[in-house]
Protein backbone atom coordinates (compact mmCIF):
# COMPACT_ATOMS: atom_id res chain seq x y z
CA UNK A 1 0.00 0.00 0.00
CA UNK A 2 2.83 2.43 0.83
CA UNK A 3 4.28 1.84 -2.65
CA UNK A 4 1.03 3.02 -4.23
CA UNK A 5 1.28 6.28 -2.32
CA UNK A 6 4.57 7.16 -4.00
CA UNK A 7 4.13 9.90 -6.64
CA UNK A 8 4.81 7.75 -9.72
CA UNK A 9 2.57 4.77 -8.86
CA UNK A 10 -0.11 7.12 -7.53
CA UNK A 11 -0.31 8.90 -10.90
CA UNK A 12 -0.60 5.59 -12.76
CA UNK A 13 -3.27 4.24 -10.41
CA UNK A 14 -5.19 7.53 -10.60
CA UNK A 15 -5.12 7.52 -14.41
CA UNK A 16 -6.32 3.90 -14.55
CA UNK A 17 -9.04 4.67 -12.03
CA UNK A 18 -10.01 7.63 -14.21
CA UNK A 19 -10.51 5.34 -17.19
CA UNK A 20 -12.86 3.15 -15.15
CA UNK A 21 -14.70 6.13 -13.69
CA UNK A 22 -14.98 7.56 -17.21
CA UNK A 23 -16.73 4.36 -18.30
CA UNK A 24 -19.22 4.84 -15.46
CA UNK A 25 -19.65 8.52 -16.35
CA UNK A 26 -20.81 7.42 -19.81
CA UNK A 27 -23.63 5.55 -18.06
CA UNK A 28 -24.46 8.60 -15.92
CA UNK A 29 -24.50 10.89 -18.97
CA UNK A 30 -26.83 8.55 -20.85
CA UNK A 31 -29.17 7.42 -18.09
CA UNK A 32 -29.51 10.23 -15.55
CA UNK A 33 -31.53 12.55 -17.86
CA UNK A 34 -33.82 9.63 -18.74
CA UNK A 35 -34.28 8.82 -15.08
CA UNK A 36 -35.19 12.47 -14.46
CA UNK A 37 -37.72 12.42 -17.31
CA UNK A 38 -39.35 9.33 -15.82
CA UNK A 39 -39.58 10.99 -12.41
CA UNK A 40 -41.18 14.08 -13.96
CA UNK A 41 -43.66 11.95 -15.90
CA UNK A 42 -44.58 10.04 -12.74
CA UNK A 43 -45.04 13.27 -10.78
CA UNK A 44 -47.23 14.76 -13.51
CA UNK A 45 -49.35 11.60 -13.60
CA UNK A 46 -49.74 11.74 -9.82
CA UNK A 47 -50.89 15.36 -9.97
CA UNK A 48 -53.51 14.40 -12.57
CA UNK A 49 -54.65 11.51 -10.42
CA UNK A 50 -53.41 8.95 -12.95
CA UNK A 51 -51.24 5.88 -12.60
CA UNK A 52 -47.59 6.49 -13.58
CA UNK A 53 -46.46 5.05 -16.92
CA UNK A 54 -45.55 1.36 -16.70
CA UNK A 55 -41.88 1.26 -17.66
CA UNK A 56 -39.04 -1.19 -17.09
CA UNK A 57 -36.87 -0.24 -14.07
CA UNK A 58 -33.98 2.06 -14.89
CA UNK A 59 -31.10 3.11 -12.64
CA UNK A 60 -27.40 3.81 -12.94
CA UNK A 61 -26.65 0.15 -12.25
CA UNK A 62 -29.58 -1.69 -13.84
CA UNK A 63 -30.24 -2.98 -16.44
CA UNK A 64 -26.86 -3.91 -17.91
CA UNK A 65 -25.65 -1.88 -20.86
CA UNK A 66 -27.03 -2.80 -24.28
CA UNK A 67 -26.50 -1.69 -27.85
CA UNK A 68 -29.10 1.04 -28.58
CA UNK A 69 -29.56 -0.35 -32.10
CA UNK A 70 -29.89 -4.13 -31.69
CA UNK A 71 -30.42 -4.31 -27.88
CA UNK A 72 -27.64 -6.87 -27.59
CA UNK A 73 -26.23 -6.99 -24.05
CA UNK A 74 -22.67 -5.72 -23.87
CA UNK A 75 -20.27 -8.24 -22.34
CA UNK A 76 -17.57 -7.45 -19.81
CA UNK A 77 -14.77 -7.86 -22.37
CA UNK A 78 -16.53 -5.34 -24.64
CA UNK A 79 -16.63 -2.79 -21.84
CA UNK A 80 -12.91 -2.28 -21.19
CA UNK A 81 -12.24 1.48 -21.37
CA UNK A 82 -10.79 2.60 -24.74
CA UNK A 83 -9.28 -0.84 -25.49
CA UNK A 84 -12.63 -2.46 -26.30
CA UNK A 85 -13.51 0.41 -28.64
CA UNK A 86 -10.24 -0.05 -30.51
CA UNK A 87 -10.56 -3.86 -30.71
CA UNK A 88 -14.14 -3.57 -31.96
CA UNK A 89 -13.02 -0.88 -34.43
CA UNK A 90 -15.74 1.39 -33.16
CA UNK A 91 -18.62 -0.91 -34.10
CA UNK A 92 -21.12 -3.09 -32.24
CA UNK A 93 -20.08 -6.74 -32.25
CA UNK A 94 -23.68 -7.79 -32.83
CA UNK A 95 -25.11 -5.50 -35.52
CA UNK A 96 -22.03 -3.66 -36.76
CA UNK A 97 -23.50 -0.21 -36.12
CA UNK A 98 -20.97 2.51 -35.23
CA UNK A 99 -20.32 3.15 -31.54
CA UNK A 100 -20.24 6.82 -30.64
CA UNK A 101 -16.72 8.24 -30.36
CA UNK A 102 -17.93 10.00 -27.24
CA UNK A 103 -17.48 6.87 -25.12
CA UNK A 104 -13.70 6.55 -25.47
CA UNK A 105 -13.33 10.35 -25.43
CA UNK A 106 -15.04 10.60 -22.02
CA UNK A 107 -12.91 7.73 -20.70
CA UNK A 108 -9.68 9.23 -22.03
CA UNK A 109 -10.40 12.75 -20.76
CA UNK A 110 -11.32 11.42 -17.31
CA UNK A 111 -8.15 9.31 -17.14
CA UNK A 112 -5.96 12.22 -18.22
CA UNK A 113 -7.49 14.66 -15.75
CA UNK A 114 -7.31 12.16 -12.89
CA UNK A 115 -3.64 11.64 -13.72
CA UNK A 116 -3.12 15.42 -13.83
CA UNK A 117 -4.75 15.78 -10.40
CA UNK A 118 -2.45 13.08 -8.99
CA UNK A 119 0.62 14.70 -10.56
CA UNK A 120 -0.12 18.27 -9.41
CA UNK A 121 -1.49 17.50 -5.94
CA UNK A 122 0.32 14.28 -5.02
CA UNK A 123 -1.04 11.51 -2.81
CA UNK A 124 -3.45 13.58 -0.72
CA UNK A 125 -7.08 14.25 0.08
CA UNK A 126 -6.82 17.29 -2.20
CA UNK A 127 -6.07 15.00 -5.15
CA UNK A 128 -9.01 12.72 -4.31
CA UNK A 129 -11.31 15.73 -4.02
CA UNK A 130 -10.03 17.10 -7.33
CA UNK A 131 -10.92 13.81 -9.01
CA UNK A 132 -14.46 14.00 -7.63
CA UNK A 133 -14.72 17.59 -8.87
CA UNK A 134 -13.42 16.66 -12.32
CA UNK A 135 -15.76 13.66 -12.65
CA UNK A 136 -18.76 15.83 -11.81
CA UNK A 137 -17.69 18.49 -14.32
CA UNK A 138 -17.31 15.94 -17.11
CA UNK A 139 -20.74 14.45 -16.44
CA UNK A 140 -22.38 17.88 -16.29
CA UNK A 141 -20.67 19.00 -19.49
CA UNK A 142 -22.00 16.18 -21.64
CA UNK A 143 -25.45 16.10 -20.04
CA UNK A 144 -25.82 19.82 -20.70
CA UNK A 145 -24.68 19.41 -24.31
CA UNK A 146 -27.30 16.70 -24.82
CA UNK A 147 -30.26 18.05 -22.89
CA UNK A 148 -29.48 21.62 -21.73
CA UNK A 149 -29.97 20.36 -18.18
CA UNK A 150 -27.62 20.53 -15.20
CA UNK A 151 -29.12 18.00 -12.76
CA UNK A 152 -29.52 18.99 -9.12
CA UNK A 153 -28.51 15.41 -8.33
CA UNK A 154 -24.96 16.44 -9.27
CA UNK A 155 -24.70 20.20 -8.72
CA UNK A 156 -26.11 20.33 -5.18
CA UNK A 157 -24.07 17.45 -3.69
CA UNK A 158 -21.03 18.96 -5.43
CA UNK A 159 -21.66 22.30 -3.69
CA UNK A 160 -21.91 20.70 -0.24
CA UNK A 161 -18.85 18.53 -0.87
CA UNK A 162 -16.85 21.64 -1.72
CA UNK A 163 -17.77 23.19 1.61
CA UNK A 164 -16.98 19.91 3.38
CA UNK A 165 -13.48 19.65 1.88
CA UNK A 166 -12.79 23.26 2.80
CA UNK A 167 -13.58 22.64 6.46
CA UNK A 168 -9.88 21.68 6.49
CA UNK A 169 -8.82 24.49 4.09
CA UNK A 170 -8.14 21.92 1.36
CA UNK A 171 -8.51 24.35 -1.55
CA UNK A 172 -9.35 27.61 0.21
CA UNK A 173 -10.44 28.74 3.66
CA UNK A 174 -14.03 28.02 4.70
CA UNK A 175 -15.15 31.66 4.73
CA UNK A 176 -13.94 32.12 1.13
CA UNK A 177 -15.76 28.93 0.16
CA UNK A 178 -19.05 30.07 1.73
CA UNK A 179 -18.78 33.51 0.13
CA UNK A 180 -17.83 31.81 -3.15
CA UNK A 181 -20.97 29.67 -3.08
CA UNK A 182 -23.19 32.69 -2.41
CA UNK A 183 -21.41 34.97 -4.89
CA UNK A 184 -21.38 32.29 -7.59
CA UNK A 185 -25.12 31.79 -7.36
CA UNK A 186 -26.08 35.45 -6.99
CA UNK A 187 -23.82 36.72 -9.78
CA UNK A 188 -25.44 34.60 -12.51
CA UNK A 189 -28.86 34.98 -10.90
CA UNK A 190 -28.46 38.75 -11.28
CA UNK A 191 -27.34 38.44 -14.90
CA UNK A 192 -30.32 36.18 -15.60
CA UNK A 193 -32.83 38.69 -14.30
CA UNK A 194 -31.19 41.72 -15.89
CA UNK A 195 -31.19 39.94 -19.25
CA UNK A 196 -34.81 38.82 -18.81
CA UNK A 197 -35.99 42.30 -17.84
CA UNK A 198 -34.13 43.83 -20.79
CA UNK A 199 -35.14 41.32 -23.47
CA UNK A 200 -38.05 39.31 -22.10
CA UNK A 201 -36.04 36.13 -22.73
CA UNK A 202 -34.25 33.69 -20.45
CA UNK A 203 -30.52 33.78 -21.15
CA UNK A 204 -29.56 30.80 -18.98
CA UNK A 205 -31.03 28.23 -16.62
CA UNK A 206 -30.99 27.92 -12.85
CA UNK A 207 -28.59 24.99 -13.15
CA UNK A 208 -25.89 27.44 -14.28
CA UNK A 209 -26.32 29.41 -11.02
CA UNK A 210 -25.91 26.23 -8.98
CA UNK A 211 -22.88 25.10 -10.97
CA UNK A 212 -21.04 28.38 -10.43
CA UNK A 213 -22.03 28.26 -6.76
CA UNK A 214 -20.46 24.79 -6.55
CA UNK A 215 -17.26 26.05 -8.19
CA UNK A 216 -17.16 28.91 -5.69
CA UNK A 217 -17.69 26.47 -2.81
CA UNK A 218 -14.69 24.40 -3.94
CA UNK A 219 -12.26 27.11 -4.99
CA UNK A 220 -13.37 30.29 -3.20
CA UNK A 221 -14.78 33.58 -4.37
CA UNK A 222 -11.36 34.73 -5.59
CA UNK A 223 -11.48 32.52 -8.71
CA UNK A 224 -15.02 33.46 -9.75
CA UNK A 225 -14.09 36.46 -11.94
CA UNK A 226 -11.54 34.30 -13.78
CA UNK A 227 -14.07 31.46 -14.15
CA UNK A 228 -16.76 33.75 -15.57
CA UNK A 229 -14.27 35.44 -17.89
CA UNK A 230 -12.89 32.15 -19.24
CA UNK A 231 -16.31 30.54 -19.68
CA UNK A 232 -17.74 33.61 -21.43
CA UNK A 233 -14.74 33.86 -23.77
CA UNK A 234 -14.80 30.18 -24.76
CA UNK A 235 -18.61 30.21 -25.05
CA UNK A 236 -18.56 33.28 -27.29
CA UNK A 237 -15.91 31.78 -29.58
CA UNK A 238 -17.82 28.50 -29.79
CA UNK A 239 -21.08 30.28 -30.53
CA UNK A 240 -19.52 32.34 -33.31
CA UNK A 241 -17.92 29.22 -34.79
CA UNK A 242 -21.26 27.36 -34.76
CA UNK A 243 -22.98 30.27 -36.49
CA UNK A 244 -20.27 30.80 -39.13
CA UNK A 245 -19.05 27.25 -39.79
CA UNK A 246 -22.04 25.08 -38.93
CA UNK A 247 -24.57 27.74 -40.01
CA UNK A 248 -26.42 27.36 -36.75
CA UNK A 249 -29.21 29.88 -36.23
CA UNK A 250 -28.57 32.74 -33.83
CA UNK A 251 -31.77 31.93 -31.96
CA UNK A 252 -30.72 28.32 -31.26
CA UNK A 253 -29.75 28.17 -27.56
CA UNK A 254 -26.20 27.18 -26.65
CA UNK A 255 -25.68 25.58 -23.22
CA UNK A 256 -23.44 27.62 -20.92
CA UNK A 257 -22.76 24.82 -18.43
CA UNK A 258 -19.97 23.10 -20.41
CA UNK A 259 -17.97 26.33 -20.56
CA UNK A 260 -18.46 26.96 -16.84
CA UNK A 261 -17.34 23.39 -16.17
CA UNK A 262 -14.24 23.74 -18.36
CA UNK A 263 -13.36 27.04 -16.70
CA UNK A 264 -13.86 25.41 -13.29
CA UNK A 265 -11.39 22.64 -14.12
CA UNK A 266 -8.85 25.20 -15.38
CA UNK A 267 -9.34 27.22 -12.18
CA UNK A 268 -8.89 24.08 -10.07
CA UNK A 269 -5.42 23.40 -11.48
CA UNK A 270 -4.17 26.86 -12.48
CA UNK A 271 -6.56 29.32 -10.83
CA UNK A 272 -4.13 31.02 -8.47
CA UNK A 273 -1.36 31.82 -10.99
CA UNK A 274 -3.90 32.85 -13.64
CA UNK A 275 -5.70 35.11 -11.18
CA UNK A 276 -2.39 36.67 -10.10
CA UNK A 277 -1.47 37.28 -13.74
CA UNK A 278 -4.91 38.74 -14.49
CA UNK A 279 -4.76 41.10 -11.52
CA UNK A 280 -1.21 42.08 -12.48
CA UNK A 281 -2.39 43.13 -15.93
CA UNK A 282 -5.01 45.34 -14.33
Protein Blocks (a to p, Z undefined) as FASTA:
>chain_A
ZZmmpmklmmmmmmmmmmmmmmmmmmmmmmmmmmmmmmmmmmmmmmnopacdddddddfk
bccdddfklopacdfklmgghklmmmnnopafklopacdfklmmmmmmmmmmmmmmmmmn
opafklmmmmmmmmmmmmmmmmmmmnopacfklmmmmmmmmmmmmmnommbcfklmmmmm
mmmmmmmmmmmmmmmmmnopafbdfklmmmmmmmmmmnojklmmmmmmmmmmmmmmmmmm
mmmmnopafklccdfklmmmmmmmmmmmmmmmmmmmmmmmZZ
